[in-house]
Amino acid sequence: MENITQLKALLGVPKNIVITTHRNPDGDAIGSSLGLYHFLNKGGHTVRMITPSEYPENFSWMPEIEKMVVYDIDPEYSQELVEKADIVFCLDFNALDRIDKLGDLIEPTKCHKVMIDHHLYPEGFADFLLSDTTASSTCELIVDFIHLLGMESDLDVKIGECLFTGIITDTGSFRYSTSAKLYRIVGELVELGVDDYKLQDLINNSMKEKHLRLLGHCLNNRMEILEEYNTGIFYLTKQDYEDFDIQRGDTEGIVNYLLKIKNVKMAAFIMEQPKIVKISLRSKGDFSVQEIAQKHFKGGGHKNASGGFSFQPLETTLKRFKGVLPQYRDKLAAAVI
């Protein structure tokens, strides 16, 4: 962040601050928002968090998550908060269209805009940018940001728990996107008093019965392995969503089960929702799914974790996905795990 001195000066005086993150927020989006929220509150700022859509129920244990304003539920109050803001922090997204109508509110404002993110190709709307595509998560970058401000002494257990949560979820409990730097950061958080065992338990062992039944359904009835392309596919129909009462966050992590198969190097989870078909892609090793998501499904993300969508029916989208696989046969076969 080249102009960190200027931003530090701005934050030296109490401000009205809005923190926002992407639609369908995951653990990293929520953890970075809450971690920054608690940090800025210690500086005497008036801080509000706005997310475009509701957060998954399995994160409801996080400290003060109930203070998040949901734009879809209260657009007028969201607009009021944005219009009053001196600074808007944009976390875990690289373009204003990732926050839908909330982006339309933020773009014309004269407030200072700060982007902290680890996705490829950040758009140039922010006045202050902290972007690192090698970072495991935006939560990792929030720790970097606090260090850049020279305020690491303000880190505490509550902030650390929020940031550790995003790191756990975006790395799949330290299975990918790790680095020596990341382990130094989590070591710092544990030294603060963060109970990593407790967090792993809250995040990974809080399923409802329906979650396991849905996983069983995917494994038994909705799995296809394409050996010639080193690829596995799960899919869900609209009827599946009704039968299992699937809500936001209920499918989180299911796609990763395909990667447990030895020769599967790419996993796809294709879900038929009311208005769109969502595509979630994961990969092992040096094979990148980012290009497939961006080029074929209007999406993007990271090398090993990306997503996109289609307005075509489920069967058409499945055929379309399988139709692009021959282009990547050789890369998949040669990919080093």
C-alpha positions in Angstrom: 0.0 0.0 0.0 2.0 2.9 -1.3 0.1 5.7 0.4 -0.3 4.1 3.8 1.0 7.2 5.6 -1.9 9.2 4.2 -4.4 6.6 5.2 -2.9 6.3 8.6 -3.3 10.1 9.0 -7.0 9.8 8.0 -7.5 7.1 10.6 -5.9 9.2 13.2 -9.1 11.1 13.7 -12.5 9.4 14.4 -14.4 8.8 11.2 -17.7 7.3 10.0 -16.6 4.1 8.4 -18.4 1.4 6.4 -17.0 -2.0 5.8 -18.5 -4.1 3.0 -17.8 -7.4 1.4 -19.1 -9.6 -1.4 -22.5 -11.2 -2.0 -22.9 -14.7 -0.4 -20.2 -14.0 2.1 -17.9 -16.9 3.1 -15.7 -17.3 6.2 -13.0 -15.0 4.8 -15.4 -12.2 3.9 -17.1 -12.4 7.3 -13.9 -12.9 9.3 -12.1 -10.0 7.6 -15.1 -7.7 8.0 -15.5 -8.5 11.7 -11.8 -8.4 12.4 -11.4 -5.0 10.8 -14.6 -3.8 12.5 -13.3 -4.7 16.0 -9.9 -3.2 15.2 -11.3 0.1 14.0 -13.7 0.3 16.9 -10.7 0.4 19.2 -9.6 3.5 17.4 -12.7 5.4 18.3 -14.3 5.3 14.9 -18.1 4.8 14.2 -18.0 1.6 12.2 -20.8 -0.2 10.3 -20.7 -3.4 8.3 -22.9 -4.0 5.2 -23.1 -7.2 3.2 -25.2 -7.5 0.0 -26.9 -10.7 1.1 -27.3 -12.7 4.3 -24.4 -14.6 5.9 -24.5 -18.4 6.5 -26.0 -19.5 9.8 -22.9 -21.6 10.7 -21.0 -18.3 11.4 -23.6 -17.0 13.7 -21.4 -17.6 16.7 -18.9 -15.0 15.7 -18.6 -11.9 18.0 -21.1 -9.2 17.0 -21.9 -10.7 13.6 -25.6 -9.7 14.3 -24.5 -6.1 13.7 -24.0 -6.7 10.0 -26.5 -4.8 8.0 -27.9 -6.9 5.0 -28.5 -4.7 2.0 -31.2 -7.1 0.6 -33.1 -6.8 3.8 -32.6 -3.1 4.5 -31.5 -1.2 1.4 -32.7 2.2 2.7 -30.6 2.0 5.9 -27.6 0.7 3.8 -27.9 3.7 1.6 -28.0 6.1 4.6 -24.9 4.5 6.0 -23.0 4.8 2.7 -24.0 8.4 2.2 -22.7 9.3 5.7 -19.4 7.4 5.4 -16.0 9.2 5.3 -14.3 6.0 4.4 -15.5 2.7 2.8 -13.4 -0.4 3.2 -14.0 -3.0 0.4 -12.9 -6.4 1.6 -12.4 -9.7 -0.3 -13.7 -8.5 -3.7 -11.9 -6.8 -6.6 -14.7 -5.0 -8.5 -17.8 -3.1 -7.4 -20.1 -5.3 -9.5 -19.3 -8.1 -6.9 -21.5 -6.2 -4.4 -24.4 -5.6 -6.9 -26.6 -2.6 -6.1 -24.5 -1.7 -3.1 -21.7 -1.0 -5.6 -23.9 1.5 -7.4 -24.3 3.4 -4.1 -20.6 3.4 -3.3 -19.1 4.3 -6.7 -20.4 7.9 -7.0 -19.6 8.9 -3.4 -16.8 11.2 -2.6 -15.7 9.3 0.5 -12.2 7.6 0.6 -12.4 4.0 -0.7 -10.0 1.3 0.5 -9.7 -2.1 -1.1 -8.1 -5.0 0.7 -8.2 -8.2 -1.4 -6.3 -11.2 -2.7 -8.1 -11.8 -6.0 -6.7 -11.3 -9.5 -7.1 -8.1 -11.5 -8.4 -5.5 -9.0 -10.4 -2.7 -10.6 -9.1 0.8 -10.1 -11.9 2.4 -8.1 -10.1 2.5 -4.8 -8.0 5.4 -3.4 -6.0 3.0 -1.3 -5.2 -0.5 -2.4 -3.7 -3.5 -0.6 -3.7 -6.4 -3.0 -1.7 -9.6 -2.9 -2.8 -12.6 -5.0 -0.3 -14.8 -3.2 -2.0 -14.2 0.2 -4.0 -17.1 1.5 -7.0 -14.9 2.4 -8.1 -11.3 2.9 -7.9 -12.1 6.7 -4.1 -12.6 6.2 -4.0 -9.2 4.5 -5.9 -7.5 7.4 -3.1 -8.6 9.7 -0.6 -7.1 7.1 -2.7 -3.9 7.1 -2.6 -3.6 10.9 1.2 -4.1 10.8 1.6 -1.5 8.1 -0.2 1.0 10.3 2.2 0.1 13.1 -0.7 -0.8 15.3 -0.1 -4.5 15.9 -0.3 -3.9 19.6 -4.0 -3.4 19.1 -4.5 -7.0 18.0 -6.4 -8.9 20.6 -8.1 -12.3 21.0 -11.5 -11.1 19.6 -9.9 -9.6 16.4 -7.6 -12.7 16.2 -10.5 -15.2 16.3 -12.3 -13.4 13.4 -9.1 -13.3 11.3 -8.2 -16.9 12.1 -11.7 -18.0 11.0 -11.2 -16.6 7.6 -7.7 -18.1 7.3 -9.0 -21.6 8.3 -11.9 -21.4 5.8 -10.0 -20.0 2.8 -7.1 -22.5 3.2 -9.4 -25.5 3.9 -7.9 -25.9 7.4 -4.3 -25.2 6.0 -4.5 -27.7 3.1 -3.8 -25.1 0.4 -2.7 -21.5 -0.2 -0.3 -21.7 2.7 3.1 -20.2 3.1 5.8 -19.7 5.7 4.5 -16.1 6.2 1.0 -17.4 6.9 2.2 -19.8 9.6 4.1 -16.9 11.2 0.9 -14.9 11.2 -1.2 -17.7 12.7 1.5 -18.3 15.3 1.2 -14.6 16.2 -2.5 -15.0 16.7 -2.2 -18.1 18.8 0.3 -16.3 21.0 -2.3 -13.6 21.5 -4.5 -16.3 23.0 -6.6 -17.5 20.1 -7.8 -21.0 20.7 -7.3 -22.7 17.3 -8.8 -26.0 18.4 -12.0 -24.2 19.5 -12.3 -22.4 16.2 -11.7 -25.6 14.2 -14.4 -27.2 16.2 -16.9 -24.3 15.7 -16.2 -24.1 12.0 -15.9 -27.8 11.0 -18.1 -29.6 13.6 -21.3 -27.7 13.6 -23.2 -29.5 10.9 -26.9 -30.2 11.1 -28.2 -33.7 10.2 -29.4 -32.4 6.9 -25.9 -31.4 5.9 -24.6 -35.0 6.2 -27.7 -36.3 4.4 -27.0 -33.8 1.6 -23.4 -34.9 1.4 -24.5 -38.5 1.2 -26.9 -37.7 -1.6 -24.2 -35.9 -3.5 -21.8 -38.8 -3.1 -24.3 -41.5 -3.9 -26.5 -39.9 -6.5 -25.0 -36.8 -7.9 -21.3 -37.7 -8.6 -19.7 -38.2 -11.9 -16.0 -39.0 -12.4 -14.5 -38.3 -15.9 -11.3 -40.2 -15.7 -10.0 -39.1 -19.1 -10.0 -35.5 -17.8 -9.0 -36.1 -14.2 -12.2 -34.4 -13.3 -15.0 -35.0 -10.9 -18.5 -33.4 -10.9 -21.2 -32.9 -8.3 -24.5 -31.4 -9.3 -27.7 -30.4 -7.6 -31.2 -29.8 -9.1 -33.9 -27.4 -8.0 -35.7 -30.4 -6.6 -32.7 -31.3 -4.5 -32.8 -27.8 -3.0 -36.4 -28.3 -2.0 -35.9 -31.9 -0.7 -33.0 -31.0 1.5 -34.2 -27.5 2.4 -30.8 -26.1 1.2 -30.1 -22.6 2.5 -27.2 -20.3 2.1 -24.0 -21.9 3.2 -25.3 -25.5 3.3 -23.3 -26.6 0.3 -20.0 -25.1 1.6 -17.1 -27.5 1.3 -18.9 -30.3 -0.5 -17.0 -29.8 -3.7 -13.7 -30.6 -1.9 -14.7 -34.2 -1.4 -14.1 -34.9 -5.1 -10.5 -33.9 -4.6 -10.0 -36.8 -2.1 -10.0 -39.1 -5.1 -6.4 -39.8 -6.0 -6.4 -39.0 -9.8 -9.0 -36.2 -9.7 -7.2 -32.9 -10.2 -10.3 -30.7 -10.9 -13.6 -30.7 -9.1 -16.8 -29.0 -10.2 -20.0 -28.4 -8.2 -22.8 -27.3 -10.5 -26.0 -26.1 -8.7 -29.3 -25.3 -10.2 -30.7 -22.3 -8.3 -34.0 -20.5 -9.0 -32.6 -17.9 -11.4 -29.1 -19.1 -12.3 -26.8 -22.1 -12.3 -23.8 -21.6 -10.0 -20.5 -23.3 -10.8 -17.9 -23.8 -8.1 -14.4 -25.1 -9.2 -11.5 -26.5 -7.2 -8.2 -28.0 -8.2 -5.1 -29.6 -6.9 -1.5 -28.5 -7.4 -0.5 -26.3 -10.3 -3.7 -26.7 -12.4 -5.6 -23.4 -12.5 -9.4 -23.3 -12.6 -9.4 -19.5 -12.8 -9.2 -19.4 -16.6 -12.1 -21.8 -17.0 -14.3 -19.8 -14.6 -13.4 -16.5 -16.3 -13.4 -17.5 -19.9 -16.4 -19.8 -20.0 -18.6 -18.9 -17.0 -18.4 -15.2 -16.4 -16.5 -15.7 -13.2 -13.1 -15.8 -11.7 -11.2 -16.2 -8.4 -8.0 -18.0 -7.6 -5.8 -20.6 -9.2 -7.2 -23.5 -7.1 -10.6 -22.0 -6.2 -12.8 -20.1 -8.6 -16.5 -19.8 -9.5 -18.9 -18.7 -12.1 -22.5 -18.9 -13.3 -24.8 -19.7 -16.2 -28.2 -18.6 -17.2 -28.8 -21.8 -19.2 -30.6 -24.8 -17.8 -28.7 -27.3 -15.6 -28.4 -30.0 -18.3 -27.2 -27.5 -20.8 -24.7 -26.1 -18.4 -23.4 -29.6 -17.5 -22.9 -30.3 -21.2 -21.2 -27.0 -21.7 -18.8 -27.7 -18.9 -17.9 -31.1 -20.2 -17.5 -29.6 -23.6 -14.7 -27.3 -22.6 -12.7 -30.2 -20.9 -11.0 -31.4 -24.1 -9.2 -28.0 -24.2 -7.6 -28.8 -20.8 -7.0 -32.5 -21.2 -3.3 -32.2 -21.6 -2.8 -29.6 -18.9 -4.9 -31.7 -16.4 -2.9 -34.9 -17.3 0.4 -33.0 -16.8 -0.6 -31.1 -13.7 1.7 -31.7 -10.7 0.0 -32.3 -7.4 
